[in-house]
């Protein structure tokens, strides 16, 4: 289980409710572009409406907080 208390708060957008929300309960995901081979770093949180909200984060933020 992740220790969410150490994670910084991030703002996400709930596309179902069309409102933003702030949370420190998120996990990191990475995706590699098959064409350019570059990594993209995401923070994924559960939105109040129950869907997953994805947000792009910098590589430095990912490495500092993973």
N, C-alpha and C positions, 0 to 999 in steps of 0.2 A: 504494500500500500504506500502510495506517495505521501510525503509529509508536505501538505499544502500550506502550512503556516510559514514555511520558509520561502515560498514562491511569491514573487511580486504580483500586485494586482494589474490585470490587463483589461482593456476595454474590448468588448466583442459586440457584434451586431446580430440580433435575432431577426432573420428575414421573414419568419412566419408572423411575428407580432409587429414587425417594422419598428423596433425600438432597440436602443443600445443597452448593454448591461456590463457591469464590472464584476470580475471574479478572480480569485487566485487558485481556483480548482480547475486546472487544465493539464493536459499531457502534451508532450512534444511528438510530432510526426515529421518524417522527412520523405521527400519524393525526389527522384532523379529524372530529369528530362532526358528521354531516350535519344533525342536528336543532338542536343548540345552537351550532354553528360554533366550538366550543372545540377547541384543540389539546391532544393528549395526547402526552407524550414518553416514549419507551421506550429501554432499552438491551437489545440482543439479542446473546446469546452462544451458542456451541456447547457443549452439555452433554457430559459424559463418555460418555453413552449414545449420542450422535450426533444427538440432536434439538436444535432451537433452543429456548432458554429466554429468555423476555421478562420484563423488569422495568420497572415504571414509575419514572421519575426526574423530579425537579422541573425546572421551566423554567430556574431559575438554574443548576442543575448541567449541564443540556444546553448552555446558552449559554456557560458557562465552559469546557467541555471539548470542544466540537464542532470 
